[in-house]
Amino acid sequence: MIVVDWGTSSFRAFRLNADGSVRDRRAAPLGIMAIGDGDFAAALQDQIAPWLAEGEDRVLLSGMIGSRQGWREAPYLACPAGAADLAAALIDLDFPGAQVKLVPGLSARRTPLSVPEVMRGEETQLVGLLATGGEGDPATASTAPQALLVCLPGTHSKWARLADRRIAGFTTHMTGEVFAVLRDHSILGRLMPKGLTGASDASADAPGFELGLARSADAGGLLHHLFGVRTLGLFGDLPATEAAAYLSGLLIGHELRAAMPASAEVRLVGAAPLCALYARAIAVLGGRAVLAGSDTAAAGLAHIGGLAGWN
Amino acid sequence: MIVVDWGTSSFRAFRLNADGSVRDRRAAPLGIMAIGDGDFAAALQDQIAPWLAEGEDRVLLSGMIGSRQGWREAPYLACPAGAADLAAALIDLDFPGAQVKLVPGLSARRTPLSVPEVMRGEETQLVGLLATGGEGDPATASTAPQALLVCLPGTHSKWARLADRRIAGFTTHMTGEVFAVLRDHSILGRLMPKGLTGASDASADAPGFELGLARSADAGGLLHHLFGVRTLGLFGDLPATEAAAYLSGLLIGHELRAAMPASAEVRLVGAAPLCALYARAIAVLGGRAVLAGSDTAAAGLAHIGGLAGWN
């Protein structure tokens, strides 16, 4: 089986063994926004042709490829939902020479009238976490609790609650995107050295990151705290080289104070540099971070494929 | 006397009578960022030549023209500070054929180690409010309190405390700039019809504005609430035409909940459309808004000029 995590800005494909382990992998900067002509079938064919030639004939996709801007819009499945629910809701796509199916994203509403939440792609990572035990590194994790709190940091960070081996609900925080637009387009970025590309560029042990985290505890709110990135620089209280780290600490601090219960244990799933930042922030704020293993998306897709009879 | 409120994006000049009333006025989109060659003296000469020709020979400037990017950087005066303090700290500028002086901006720190605050231009509006009584419309204002809370909404909203006829302190909220960068550069703006130019484009009676205000009271924090602008649109719960108003209500709601004490009376100083939005939001959140008169900058500069012997 071939599985693909196909997002807005990246394409990551895995060729799996029958037991779900990764046999081969490839990644390309071919997110759905990079497929100018919208011919997703051709783009997929280009990427996985060698594996198809060697006999693979089943492909499972997840991520923004299932959005309105992707290959085909898959209706969101409502939480609570687990691997079996996702496996029962796969959508067939036309593709010459192989079966191609799409995993739908999830939606969540606390009450029928509350603001909706959506995810596309993170659900397979969460299924992967559940499928692989979800306890993270056994040397550091406490005994597995009944319910898990999982943070998937990123452009739109997700905080999910897992219970009864299903995704019970989740919330989204626009932390990564707000960081990027403020750095690239606001007065705050003018003080920062050029060449930074993301919140993860801030080092978890940068003094500015720690200062920003601490500032997020003060009264006054985020819109007020943001202006301090500028004034601390104007008054020489924060070197320009620390301004991005301070902004990152401020935003992540606000996210954590809103999303993380006191002394919570949090599973972190995502890219290593960003998870390192969040792990440091969670520890500073009194929580306990447990880093999940890598390739959770591939593990989740393998599990969903298995439940759909593809193993 | 000629007084000029010279900001980042606009130039507003007033020719005053001896009693400080406005005799004539002119405005141009010649903010300091628009003076490409940095020849501020020539730009000023162009704008006020007719008045100089009629015998005016004293010009008082305030605003970002006194910043590092302006004509000359004026050191910030520390709060508490009043009109007399500002008048005693004027800075002379070289200009052929007239005396030109610059009003410095203000800084504030709650404690020596706290994050600094800065303003350039708003101090003259605050002095103008004090000089003209500060009670707003006598028909709606309660008896003048000992201390006034003043909000100057904008790109960087200021909340100032006035006491003993001085500016005791103030805070800044980046509400307007955050609105603009999210609308123009984030995923939230993609759902909005083109042609909006600012938070003030939202109408105070737009249903979306009210919904955004209400949402700001919920748990979860601003970074979480922002994502709702997208998901409410995706689910058809918020028309695209209301998305900007919702975002505006959300941000202004967060600003007010952080900056405004319960049932406070707030003087509003600024452009009429934006003050109307804030007045509505203050009322919805249980405060009491009093609109200040117009031309507070000219009134403040007239008062400062008088104290400096220029009347």
Chai-1 contact restraints between the chains, C-beta under 6 A:
chainA,res_idxA,chainB,res_idxB,connection_type,confidence,min_distance_angstrom,max_distance_angstrom,comment,restraint_id
A,V115,B,G228,contact,1.0,0.0,6.0,A-B,restraint_1
A,P116,B,T231,contact,1.0,0.0,6.0,A-B,restraint_2
A,P116,B,F235,contact,1.0,0.0,6.0,A-B,restraint_3
A,V118,B,T231,contact,1.0,0.0,6.0,A-B,restraint_4
A,T171,B,H224,contact,1.0,0.0,6.0,A-B,restraint_5
A,T172,B,F227,contact,1.0,0.0,6.0,A-B,restraint_6
A,H173,B,L223,contact,1.0,0.0,6.0,A-B,restraint_7
A,H173,B,H224,contact,1.0,0.0,6.0,A-B,restraint_8
A,M174,B,L223,contact,1.0,0.0,6.0,A-B,restraint_9
A,M174,B,L226,contact,1.0,0.0,6.0,A-B,restraint_10
A,M174,B,F227,contact,1.0,0.0,6.0,A-B,restraint_11
A,T175,B,L223,contact,1.0,0.0,6.0,A-B,restraint_12
A,E177,B,S186,contact,1.0,0.0,6.0,A-B,restraint_13
A,V181,B,V181,contact,1.0,0.0,6.0,A-B,restraint_14
A,V181,B,H185,contact,1.0,0.0,6.0,A-B,restraint_15
A,V181,B,S186,contact,1.0,0.0,6.0,A-B,restraint_16
A,H185,B,V181,contact,1.0,0.0,6.0,A-B,restraint_17
A,H185,B,H185,contact,1.0,0.0,6.0,A-B,restraint_18
A,S186,B,E177,contact,1.0,0.0,6.0,A-B,restraint_19
A,S186,B,V181,contact,1.0,0.0,6.0,A-B,restraint_20
A,G220,B,A258,contact,1.0,0.0,6.0,A-B,restraint_21
A,G221,B,H254,contact,1.0,0.0,6.0,A-B,restraint_22
A,G221,B,A258,contact,1.0,0.0,6.0,A-B,restraint_23
A,L222,B,L222,contact,1.0,0.0,6.0,A-B,restraint_24
A,L223,B,H173,contact,1.0,0.0,6.0,A-B,restraint_25
A,L223,B,M174,contact,1.0,0.0,6.0,A-B,restraint_26
A,L223,B,T175,contact,1.0,0.0,6.0,A-B,restraint_27
A,L223,B,H254,contact,1.0,0.0,6.0,A-B,restraint_28
A,L223,B,E255,contact,1.0,0.0,6.0,A-B,restraint_29
A,H224,B,T171,contact,1.0,0.0,6.0,A-B,restraint_30
A,H224,B,H173,contact,1.0,0.0,6.0,A-B,restraint_31
A,H224,B,A258,contact,1.0,0.0,6.0,A-B,restraint_32
A,L226,B,M174,contact,1.0,0.0,6.0,A-B,restraint_33
A,F227,B,T172,contact,1.0,0.0,6.0,A-B,restraint_34
A,F227,B,M174,contact,1.0,0.0,6.0,A-B,restraint_35
A,G228,B,V115,contact,1.0,0.0,6.0,A-B,restraint_36
A,T231,B,P116,contact,1.0,0.0,6.0,A-B,restraint_37
A,T231,B,V118,contact,1.0,0.0,6.0,A-B,restraint_38
A,F235,B,P116,contact,1.0,0.0,6.0,A-B,restraint_39
A,H254,B,G221,contact,1.0,0.0,6.0,A-B,restraint_40
A,H254,B,L223,contact,1.0,0.0,6.0,A-B,restraint_41
A,E255,B,L223,contact,1.0,0.0,6.0,A-B,restraint_42
A,A258,B,G220,contact,1.0,0.0,6.0,A-B,restraint_43
A,A258,B,G221,contact,1.0,0.0,6.0,A-B,restraint_44
A,A258,B,H224,contact,1.0,0.0,6.0,A-B,restraint_45
